[in-house]
């Protein structure tokens, strides 16, 4: 769900306001050969593969705008076969984030298995937003071959993913839930959200929602939007039964939210009073350096709001089923004290749980990491935004050094990505223009720090996201509609998962991702030290280029020099200068040293060290990078 930047102190008052271009294939690369020592040495980088679960296995290519599930098709849990999972694993992936698994509101008929129909006037699209969860103790019935056994089919997918050597991440969305939440399969003793609320008041600490007493909810309207694209439906009548009205998910306190608000959801109350003060215990000073065990111990004798307990229990339910981690939607709209409470409880059950949060306010990063006990945050508003501006010719590369320096103390926590369900596709005309033009951005994202790196399914094939799904807009693969993903479908090849229908440039791009991510996942240097080479080369190196960024990475015996041409238009050639400071760290004296390029299998080059300074010749075509290994 695309969000606005929201400061933690105001989390309750903010309202949200073509045919695929063919790229010129690069020369075939030799496979990267990893030594046993490299494979087994030290910690490894986490590589996350985000997949929109209902789209992955869909073989239907109709792509009718506002198409039904019968017309446009839908993928299933069972489409993630052992072959499919091995192909994902072969990319270097360590974790699969199955997006859209919890049962969310959708326009479909599952009344035969006891699920009520959802009103299209409070559902975005036809397939529905995965961030309007309707039942946290079960999964989307669309994803099951037998909807009645949907939970068992997902449990089988968890086991299958583990068998194929990867871990499982799913979404939890603590800030908001669907307007019509119905827990049909709650464990014994679990009460639905709002079941025990006092609806006569706007706020009470243990209410799960905020209310607008005396006013009924009104369906938002707009001359530019009609549910289901204007199709007639028996439930489209301008009404939705909610009295009193609840605050909307993005914090709107209007009984009739704006059409641009998150009107399909309602805001969860975490004990923040309407004026913004906290109605729960705060963490004492010094807890930013304490362990998750100490955080867990702190909360054991504390009285906390009802919503805290409900979401903790939801998370632990999925941990018990074998889920290895969570991606938290819009985490900064929920107080970090709650995250301390829930994340420490998760870590007590699984110390290795992978906890990733969507946070867009850099001023709050350290609070959510150190006090909220998050493992990872999106590095969106700094590195991602910078790289996007560079490839579009709107910025030079120099500011990357400042970004990395500013995040030096938390760099391992800042997950890097170039594509996800919220953002414009990397290969879209609105971003890079095609997948090949994003190659150098991906090299930098994957190798500049020790943090995890993530790709979004189809990114490795150059998916431009240019389908008109209906509610979803071009340049993003729709998360609201039943659609197909053409480049992915060609690689999927009717379930063979062998690239049998992929175009030549799509095969080349996927091979590039496979080489890059496998190198990244096994290189000790990528999990070691970093030093930027930008400042000295921008100052002293002729023809260096304003869109080039270079740095060194090292650990133990492995030393790397990495140079990325982030321009999609210009070729550059230069002598990369290596300062004496870095050469001393590497214990390198004057002489000549062989360097081997790791991405494209080129002939060896030479690093020449003279008078304590080094130089190596670099030639980079547009969107190309080199990883020189000494």
N, C-alpha and C positions, 0 to 999 in steps of 0.2 A: 504494500500500500504506500503510494507516494506521499511523503509527509513534508510539512513545513518545519523549519528549524525552530525548536521550542525550548526555552530556558526552563530549568527545573523549578524555579521559583514561581513560574506562572503556568504550571501544567494544567490548571483547571480553567483558565480564562481565555485560552487561545482558540480561535476558530480557523479552520483550514480554507482557507479560501480555495513499385515499379519492377519492374523486372530486375532480377539480381545482376549487379554489375560483375562482369567476369574479370578477375585479376590475372595479370601475366604470371604464369607459374615460374617459380624460382628453380634453379638447377637442383636436381635430385641430391639429397644429402646422404652421407654415409651414416649408418646408425652409430650412436654414441656407445662405446664400450666402457662399462664400469668395472673397476677392479673389485675384487672381494674386499679389500681393505676399505675402499670407498663405500661399498654397500653396508658394511657392518660397523662403521666408525661413528660413534656419537649420536646425538639426537637428530631426528629427521623432521623436515618441514611438513606441516599438515597441508594437504591439497584437498579442497572441498569441491565437490561436483554438485551444484544445485540443479535439481530437475523439477520441472513442474509436472507433478505425478500424473495428472489426468491427460496430459498432452504427449508424454514420452512414447507410449505404445500405440497411439492412434494412427491407423493406417489409412483412414479415410481422407481423401484429398479434395472433397467437394468445396469446403470453405465458403459456404453460403453465409452472408451477413445475417446475424441473428438466427442462424440455423439451429435446429433442435438436435438433441443427442442422436436421434434416429437419422437425421440428415447429414450431420457433420462428424458423427462418431465420437468416441471417447476411449482413452487408454485405461488399462486395468493394472492392478498390482501384479497379476500373473504375467504381464508383458515383460517384466524385469526377470527374464530367464537367466539361467547360469551363464549362457553365452553373452547376453547383454551385459551382465554384471562383470564378466571377465574382460569385456572390451572397455568398460569404464575403468576397471582396475588397471588395465594396460596403459591408460593415460597417465598413470602415476598417482591416481586418486587414493586418498586414505579415508575420506568421509563422504557419504552421500547425504545431502540435505533434500529429503523428500518434501517438497513444498505442497501445501494444500491437502494434507492428510486428515486432520480433525474434521468431523462432520460439520459442514457449514451450510448456511441457507442457500437454496437453489430452486429454480423453477422446474419442478419435475414431480412425478406422482409415485411415491413410495408408501402410500397408505396401506397397501396390502401387507406390509411388514410393520405397521404401527407408527409410521412417521407422518406427521401432519404436513400438509402442503404449505409452501411459503408464498406470501403475497408478492407478486412481481413489483409492486410499488415500493417495497422496502428490500428489494434484491437488486444488486447492480449486475447488469447483463442477464443472461439466461442460465449460465452455468454457476453464477454466483461468485462473490468475492471469498477467497480462502480466509480472509481476515474478519469475516462475520460468522464466527463459530457458533453453531446451534447446539452442539452436544460434545462436550470435551471428553466424555468417556467412551466415545465410539468414533468411527471413521466415515468418510464420505461414501455413501452407498453407490455412487456412480463408478467408483474404482473397483468394485467387486464383480466377479463373474456371477456369484450368487449373493445379492445384497443382504440376504438374511444372515449370511456367514461372513460378512465383510470384515469383522474384527479378526476372525481366524485367518482370513486371507492376508491381512496385513501382518499378523504375527508370523505367518510363514515367510513373508518378504523380509522381515527383520532377521529371521534365522538364515534365510538364503543369502542375504547381504553379508552377514557375519561369516558364513561358510566360504564366501568368496573373498574374504580378507579385508573387508571394509566395515566402517562403523556407521551408525544410523543417527541422523539428526532430523527432528521435526519441529514445526512451529508451535510456539505458545504465544498467545496475544493477550497479555494481562490487562491492557488498558481498556479494552472494549470487547463486547460480545454481540451476537446478532440480536436484533430487536425482539425476535420471537425465539428465545432460548428454551429448549425442552430436553432435559436429560432423560432419555428413554431407557438407558441401560446403566443408571447410576449404581455404584457399589452400595451394599447395604449400609444404611445410616447417612448417606450423602443426600443433602437437600439441595434443590436447584437454586441458582442465583436469584435473589429477590423473594424467595418463598417465605422468609420470615421478616421481611422489611416492614417498617412502619411508613406507609405511603402518605400519611397526613402531613409529613414534614419534608422540607427540602433536603435536610441533612440529619443523619444520626450516625454515630461512629460505626455501628455494626449493620447499618443498611448496606446492601451491596450496590445500590444505585443512588443517584441524586434525582429528586423529583421536582416537578413543577405543580404544586398542589392547586387544585381548582381548574386546571386546564387539561383538556384532552389533546393527544398528539394529532397533528394534522400532516397529511402527506405533502411533501414539498412539490412544487410545481414549477414548470418552466416552459415557455413557448418553444424552446429549442430541444426539448427532450420528451420522449414518450416511452414508457416501459415497453419492453419487447419490440421496440421499433415501430409501435403503433398497432401491433397485432391485437386482435380482440382476445380477451381472456376473462373467464367468469369472476376472477378475484380483482380485476382492475375496475374499481368503482369510485376511486377518489377517497377511500376510507381505509383506516387501519385501526383496530381496536387496541388502544393503549391509553388508559385513563386512571390516574393522572399521567401526563407525559413525563418522560425521563429525559435527562440531559443526553445529548448526542455524543458519540464517541470522541469527536475532536474537541469537546468542551462546550459546544453551543448550548445555551440555556433557553433556546426558543422552542416553544411548543410546536411551531412549524419551522423546522430547520431550512436553511437555504439548500438549493439543489446541489451546490458545491460542497456542502458539509458531508460528513460521513454518516449520512442519514440512515443507512442500513444498520447502524450499530448504536449501542448505548454505552455511556461512560461508566466504568467501574469505580466505586468509591473505596479508596485506600486509607481513609481516616484523615484526608485533607479537608479542612473546613472550607466552605465557599469563599471566604475571604483570603484563604491561602495558608492559614496556620495549621500546624501538625497536631493531630489528636492521638498520638502514640509515642512510645519512648524513643528518644533519639540516641544514636551511638555516642558513647563518651569520646573525648579527645584521645588521640593516639590509636584509634581502631583502624586507621588507614594502613598501619604496618602489622596488624595482627592477622593470624591465620584463619582459614575458614572454620577450623575447629573452635577457635576462641570466639568467633562470631556466633557459631551455633550454640555454644555454651551460654553466651550472653542472653539469647532469646528464650532460654528454657523456662525461666520463671517470670516472663513478661506477658502482660495482657496485650493482645494485638487485635486489630479489626478482623471481622469475619472474612472479608475478601482475601486477606493474607492467607488464612488457613485453607480456604477453598482452592486457591491456586497452588499452594504448596502440595496439597493432596493430589491435585491433578498431575503435577510434575512427577511426584513419587509413584503414582499409578503407572505412568509410562516408563519410568526408570525400571520398575519391577518387571515390565514386559520386554526389557532388553534394549530400549532406546538409549543411545549413548550420549545424547546431547540435545540442546534446544537452540533455536534461533528465536530471539525475543523481538517481536514487532514493536516499534516505537517505544523503546524502553525508557526514554527520558521523560515520558509523560506519566511515569510511575515513580514514586520516591525511592531513593537508593536504599533507605532503611528496609523497605520491603524486599529488595533484591538481596540484601545481606541475609535476611531471614530465610528466603526461599533457596538461594543458591548455596548457602552453607548446609542446608538440609539435604540438598541434592548431592553435594560433595561428600557428605557423611555416608551416603549410600554408594556413591561411585566417585572416588577421588579423581578419576580421569575423565569425568564428564566434560564435554565440549560445550561451553556456554558463550553464545555469540549474541551481541545486542546491537540493535539499530539505534545509534545515537548520533545526532548531527550537530551538537553544540560542543566545539572543542574546549570551551571553558569548563565543561562538565565531564570530560573524558576521565580524569583521574578520580573523581568521586565515584563514577560507576565501576571503574576497575578496582580501586583500592577499598572503597567502602561498600560498594554493591557486589563485590567479589565476582565480577565478570571476567571471563578469560579473554574475550576478544570483542572489539568494537569495529564497526565499519570505518575504514579510512576513506570516507566519501568526500567531505567538504574540503579536504586538503589535497591529498595525492590524486585521487580520481578526477576531481574538478580541474586540477592543474594539467594533467595529461590530456584531458579532453580539449582544453583550451589550446594546448601546444599543437596537437594534430590538426586542429582546425585553423591554425595559423594566427591565433589570437594572442599568443604568449610565447616567450622564449623558455628555455629549460632551466635558467639559472635559479629560479625560486625553489626548485626541488631540493637543493642543498639546505635551504632554510627550513623547509618542511621537515626533512629528516632530522636536522639538528634540534628543532623544536620538540620533536617526539622521541628524542633519543632515550629518555628514561622509561618510555612505555612502548617503544617500537615493536616489541614482541607481541603486544596486545592488539595491534592495529591491522586487522585483516584487509588484504588488498583484493580488488576486483575491478573489472572493466565492464561487466555485463551482469545484470540480474533482472528479476521480474519487474522491478520498479523503474528501471532506467531504460533509456533508448538503447536499442541493440548496437553493439560496437560496430557491426557491419552496415548499419543503416546509413542512408545519405545524411541524416541529421547528426550523425556522430563522425565516424571515420570515413565512411563512403563505401568500403568493402572490408572483408575480414583481413585481407592481406595487409591493408594499411594499419591495422592494429597490432601487427607482430612485435614491433619494437616496444610499444606500450606494454605488451604482455611480458616481454623479457624483463623490463624494468620492474614491473609490479611483482614478478615472481622472485627476483633475485636481489633486490635492493635491501631487504631486511630479513630478519628471522621469523617474521610473522607468517601466519597461514596465507595462502593465496586461493582464490575461488574462481571457477568458471561456471557459466550458465549453459545448460544443455543447448546444443546447436551453435554455440559460440565457436567451438572447434571446427565447425563445418562452414562458418561464414554466414549464418542465418541473419538476414536483414530485417526481419520482423515487419514485412510490408503487407500483411494480410489485413483486410477490413473485417474484423470479427463481428462488428455490430456495436456493442458498447465500447469495446477496446479500440484504441486509436493506433494507426500505423506508426511504425518505428519501434513499437514495443510488441512483443508477443503477448496477446491478450490473456489476462488471468481471469476474465469475466465471461468468456464465450467458449463454446465448443468449436475448436479450430484445429487445423493441422499445422505442422511446422515443416515446410517443404524441404529445406536442406537436410534436416534431421531425418525426415521420412525417406529421402533418397539413400542416406547412410544406413538407415534401419532395414531397407530392402525387404519389406514385407515380413519382417521378423527374423531375417537371417543375420542381421547386425554385422554386415561384412562390407559395407560401402559399395555394394554391387550396382547401385544406381547413381552414385555420387559423380558429379562433374570432376574433371581433372584438377581444377584449382581447389575444389573442396577437399579432395584427397590429399593434395599437397599441404593444405592448411592444417588438416587434422594430423598429418605426419609431423608437421612443425610443432604443434601443441604436444604431441606425444613425446618428441625428443626433448623439448624444453622442460616439461613438467617432470619427466622421469629424471632428467639431470638435476632439476631443482630439489626433487624429493630425496635424492641420494647423495648430494654433494655436502661434505662436512663444512666447506668454506661458507656456504649459504647460511649455515647456522652459527657462523662465527663472527668475526669482527668486520667492521665497515669503515672505509675512509673515502670521502668524496675527492675526486680529482678534477672537479669542475672549475674551481676558482683559479688554479694555476694555469689550466689549459685555456680558459677563456681569456686570460690575461696575456699569455706568452706564446700560444700555439697558432701559427698562421693557418687560415682556412678551416679552423675548428668547427665553425657553424653554430648558430644561435639555438638550434634545436637538438644539438647533441648533448648527451649527459653521460659522464664516465665516473667510475668508482672502482675501488678495490675491495675484494672480500677474501678472508683467509681464516683458516683454522688448522692447527697441527701442521701437517706437511702439504696441505692443499692451498694454493694461492691462485687467485683469479683476478684478471683485469677485464672489466666489462665496459663496453662502450655502445651506446644506443643512439641511433639516428631517429629521432622522434618525428622528423619531417616526413610527410607522405609524398613530397614533391622533389626534394633536392638530394643529389649525390654529393658526398664529401670524402676527401682524402686528406690525411694529416699525420704528423708524428705525435702520438700521444705521449705526453711528458709524465714521468713518474717521479715525484719529489723524493729528495733524500730522506725525508722523515719516514716515508713508507718503506723505502728500501732498507733502512736501518731496522725497522720492525721485522722485516722479512730476512734480516741477516744476509743481505746480498752485497757483495763487493764488486768492484769493476770487472767487466767481462761480458761475454755474450751468453745468452740463455735461450734455449728452445722454448717456444710457446706453441701450444696446440689449440686450435679453435674447436670448441665443443658443440656448436649447433649445426654447422654445415659440413664438417669433416674436411675442411680445406687443408692445403699443405701447411706444414709448420712454418712459423715465422720466427723472428729473432727479437728478443729484448736486449738492447745494448745499454750497458751501464758504464758510464764514463764520468770520472771526477765526482762520483757519488750521486749522479742523477741518471735516470733511465729514459729511454725512448723506444717506442715500438710503432711500426707503421700500421695504420688503420685505413681501410677503404670500406665505405658504407654506402650502399645504394639506399634509395628511399625506403623508410620503414624497416631497415635492416639493423641487426646488432651483431656484435662479436663477443664471445666469452672466451678469452684467452686463458688457458691453464698452463702454469709454469711447471 
